[in-house]
């Protein structure tokens, strides 16, 4: 662990965030990630940055959602506004004490709070798109996360570090190789106008005309491995079934099926958790529209872990995100949510771009 944590800290500071002397970095996590927090803090200080740590309480979210009034749910802290406007870099290390702490929370309360924060989220994405702000989300091995993934803590730690290629002699060099390969996919798809996604109980058409495909190779997320864009907002037509449970605020929604007409979700069902699904769709006007369509390319991740940081990267899957689009992709949809849901493409899945088959059985057919 110590060697891999030190390697991860150096990678996060110098590769993912590309932190410079004099820049202001905010690091958010819990004390469960203390070894990585210390390693990151040390590396940030050595880089000449001004590092601030913000630690969360174990049960804070549960206490908030179960006791907050409507006024408190709609309140946006001036500290949150200040952080969004004034830091040059942000690192969020996922290290939850209990991933199921919000399981009994009223979904409408979560939706209301997300709606209240939509302007802050939009500003965050705007600053990131212009390069004013660099941010990275990563994960630290905890017992709670290991239990979600049905692994021992040691097995889960090996999975986390393996997914980030941290056992490689030079992981940064490997991520740069991945970046070069994914750039081939992005450049090809940038020249395409329409996609059709086919899989089990799935036939979805959408426009990506004029949108930019983004190459995700270890900067905003770590580990990484996906390419994505923001579809033309009113272009989605058809239906899709998500092969894996949708995870939101620690709650699982199973067997999600969505139907789209002219971009909007017009029918939504789930075998379990449908109440939460329908509540999230009512978050705001943008919650029924898709802000992201993406293809996972990390073939070192093959197991569903109930942690979307890893699961959306599973090589051989596609995912859609309802809600806010990333402006750098050209997407315009705005919402208080950005919720990823995952569709398996490894057995018979196909993607056509402008009527050309470009992806089959979980792999791109595009050659560099």
N, C-alpha and C positions, 0 to 999 in steps of 0.2 A: 504493500500500500504506500509507504512513504515515498519510494522512488517514483511510482506512477502518479501520485498526487503532485509531486514537485514538477514532473514533466507536464502534467495537465495545467498547473498554474502558469508555467512559462508559456504554454501554447495559448491559453486564454488571454493572457495579457499582451503578448507580442504578435500572435497570429490572428486570433479571433477579433480582438478589440483594437489591435494595432495602437496601443496606448502610447502617447507622447508625453515628454516632459512638460509639466505645468498644467496638464489637462485635469479636469475634475471627474473622478470615477466614483459611482455609487455601487456598493455591493450589497445585495439583499439576500437573506437566507434565514435559517434558524441555527441554533447552537449545535444541532445534530451534525452540521457540516463543518464543525470547528477546525478539524485538521486542514481541510481545503481552504477555508476562510483565512486561516493564518498564512498558508502558503501563497494565496492570491494577494493578501495584504502586503506581505513581504516583497513579492515580485513587483507589485504596483509602486511601492515606495522606492524600490531600487530603480524603477523606470523614471522616477522623478515626478510622478503624478501626485495629486492631492486625493487621498482615498478616504471615503466615508463609508462606515458600515451601518446597515440598518437591519436589526434583527427582529424577527416576528415571535410573538408569544405562542406557545403550543396550542392553546384553545381559543385564540382571539376571534377567529372567523365564526366559530360555532356560537360563542357568547354574543357576538354582534348580531348575527342573523336571527337568533332566537329571542333577542330582547330589544332590538332597535325599533323605534317608532318610524312611521313613514317619513317624518322630517329627517331623522337620522339616516335612514336608508338613502335619501336623496342628497345628503350633504356631501360636498366635495372639499376635502381638506386643503387649506392654502399651502400646506407643506407639499402635498401631491402636485399642486400647480407649480410651486417653486422648483421642485425636482425636475418636472417635465420640461421646464423652460431653461434651466441653468446648468445641468450637468452635461459634460461632453461624452461620457460613456457610462453605460449601466450594465452590470452583471447580476443576473438572478440565478441563484443556485437552488434548485428544487431539493428540499430535504424535509419533507413533512413528517410529523409525528404520527398522524393518523389520517390516512387518505380518505377515510369514510366519515369524517367528523361532520360533514354537512348532509349526510344521507337522509335525515328526517326534517331538514329545513324546507319550508314552503317555497316551491319553485318560483312563485310570483315575487317573493322578496328578493331572490337572486336577480331575477329579470329587472326589477325596479332599480336595484343598485347598479346594475350594469348600464342601464339606460341613463342614469344620472352621470355616469363617468364617460359617456360617449364622446363628449367634446375633448376631454383630456386624452382619451385614446386616439382620437383623430389628430390631435396636435403632436402626440408622440410619434405616430406614423409619418406625419408630415416632416418633422425634423430628421427622422431616420432616412427618409427618401431623399432629402436634399444633402445628406452627408454631415449635417450639423451634429448629429448624435449617432454614436455607434453603440450597439447593444448585443448582448449574448445571453441566451438561456441555456443552462446546462443542468445536469443532475448529479446528485451525490448518493451513493448506496446507503439506504436505510432499511431497517427491518420491515417497516410498513410497505415500502416499495417492493422489497423482495417477496413479501407475502402476497401482494397483488399479482406478482409474476409467477407465483408458485415455485419459488426458488429459495434455497438457503441464502443467508447474507453473503457468504463467501462466493457462491455461484453467481449471485446477482452482481457482486463487485466485478467478477471476471467478465460478466456480460457487458456491464457499463463501460469498463475500460477497453474491452475488446471492440465494442461498437465504435469507439473513438480512435481505434488503431494505436492506442497508447503503448501496446507491447511491441510495436515496430521500433526499430532503432532510430528512425527519423520520421515521426508521425506527420510533421509539417510537410515534408517532401511527398509523402503519400497523399495527403489532402490536396496538394497542388496538382498531383497527377489526376486525381478525381475531378478537380476543377477543370482541367484541360479536356477530359473526356465528356463531361457534362456540357461544356461550352459548345461542343459539336451538336448535341441535341438542341440546345437553346437557339443556336444560329439557324438551324434547319426549321424549327418550329416558328421562329420569328417571321419566316416567309410564308407561313400558312394562315389561312383565313378561318377554316372550320374544322372542328373535331367531332368525331362520333365515337362514343365509348360503349363497348358491348361486353357484357359479362352475364353471369347468372342473374336472371330477373332484372336485367339492366339494359336499356337502350336509350342513350342520352346524347342529344346533339346540341352543339353550342358554337358561338362565334368567338374567335380570338383575334379578329382582324384589327390591326393597328395596335395590338397589345404586345408587351415585351415579356419574354420568358426570362425568369431569374434563376441563376445558377447558385444553388445552395451547397457550399462546400466547407462549412465549419466556421462561419463568421457569426451570423445571428443565432444559429442553434449549434450546439455541440453536444453529442455527435450530430452529424448531418448526413445529407445524401438525398436530395430531391431537386426537381426542377418544377417551377410553377409559374402561373400567370393569373391575371384577373380577367375572367371572361367578360364579354360585352353583356351588360347587366340584363337586358331584356331578351337575350338570345336563347336561353335554355329551354328546350322542349323535350319531353320524354319522361322516363322514369329510371330510378336507380334504387338498388337494394344494397345496404351497407352490411358487409359480411361479418364485421366485428361489432361488439357493443360500442355505442357512442358514450364517451365519458365526459361528464360536465360537473364541475365542483365536487368531484369524488363520487357522483352518482352514475349508475350505469343504465343505459337505455338500449334494450336488445331488439335486434331484427328491425332496424329502422328502414322504412320504405317511403320515398318521396316521389311525388309527381310534380313536374314543372310545366307551366304554360307561359310562354313569353317572359321567361326569366323568374317568375314568382312560384314559390311552392303553393300548389293549389290543393294538394292532398298529402297528409302525413299520418302514418300509422307506426306503431311499435308493439311488439309482443309484450314488452314490460317497460314501464317508465314513460308511457305515452303522455301522462299529465305534464311531466317536465318538458318533453319535446314540444308540446303545444304551447306551453308557457313561454319557452324560449323563442318560438316563432312570433310571439306577440310582444317581444321586447321593445321593438320600434319598427319603423317603416322599412328599414334595411335588413331586418332579420330574416325575411322570407327570400332574400336574394343571395346569390353566391358571390363571395368576394375573392375566392381562390379555387383554382383547379390545379392539381399537382400530381406528379408521378414520383413514387418512392424508388430510390436507386441504391440503398445501402443493403447489399446482399449479406453483410455480416449480421444483420438483424433479420431474423426469420420467425421469431416467437413473439406472439402478442403478449404484452406485459401490463396492459391497462395504464400505460403512461404514454400519452400521445407524443411527447418529445422524441421517444424512440419509435413508437408504433407507426407514425405517419411516414417514417423513413424506410419501412420494411420494403426490401427489394421485391418487386412484383406486385405492387399495389398502386392504386390511385386514391386520392382523397379530394373531397370538396370541403370548403369552409363556408358555412353560412355566416353572413354578416360582413364586417369591415374588410375592405380590400387594401392591399399594400399599394400606396400611390406609385412606387417605383415601377410597378408592373403595368401602369396605365389604368388600373381599376379605379372606379369612381364610387363604388358602393360604400356607404357609411352606416355604422351601427355600433351599438354598445357591446356587441358580442363578436367574436371571431372563433367559430366552433368547427373543428376538423372532424370529419367522419370518413371511415376507411372502407374501401371496396377491394376485395381480393381479385387479382387478375391472373393468377398463376396457372389456372386450369381452364384454358379456352378463352381467356380475356383478349380482346382486340381493341386497338385504337386506330382509327383512320383519320388522316389529316388531308383535307382536300381530296377525299376519295382514295388516297393511297394508304395501304396498310403500313404503318410505321412502328407497330408494337404488337407483340403476340406472346401469349403464355408467360407474361410477366417480364418481358425483355424488349428493349428497343431494337428495331431492325435498322436504324439509321447508322450509317458507317461514316467515319471521318475521312 
